[in-house]
Amino acid sequence: MDLDYFYSGKIKSNSAYNFCNDEICEIEEILKYYNLSLDILERSDSKPHELEDTWKLIMRKINTDSKIPDRIARNRGVIEFVEAFVKKKINVFPVNMFRFSLPRYERSRVAWHQDSQTWPGIDRAFPKLENSKVVTFWTCLTKSDDKNGLSFALKMPAKKFQHEYSEGQGYFNANLGLDKIDSVETIFGDPYTSVIFGQNLLHCSAAGSQHPRVSIDLRYYCEN
């Protein structure tokens, strides 16, 4: 199985996150402090500027202070859930993120890209990860729609296409015209709609919905 281009398709991950009730409750407690909840965010039609400053604080508390995504990624039940799809033993990657996509907000739009082009800097910090195969287990914690889901290019002109790494935010542009991208599938649905995908699978994220999208990226690697 070629993990570089692995694609699970749309899956439900409730059973995996049942192992992480404490962490999900902790996220809800942090949101509650700011008079928010996953349910409120799912139905919110707030303007981007009304949430941006608050969300920066929430992201810091969840990702940096509490390290909740890292704790979820290390949960044995979650690891076994992902291993059942990729059919390989996996290790926890050092980059796991709780994310918030603001509606109608340009910075929430992410162009077509491959995650592998974000890793060179990480490889330098963690040499044992060099040349490893990385898969992402993406889960939307709120209801999502076709305007704020995650889209994947399932067919490309050359399957082994890999665009050049560039410093900064350069990896967020694969320099492929839309006319060269075929068979696009968007993952969206009820809370705990998920997808597992490989590091070279082209994907993008829009921000056209009326509602925020709250998601978690958990990443794992297989040593060559």
Summary of the structure (lengths in Angstrom):
residues: 224
radius of gyration: 16.9
end to end distance: 12.8
largest distance: 48.6
contacts: 676
relative contact order: 0.26
helix: 39%
strand: 24%
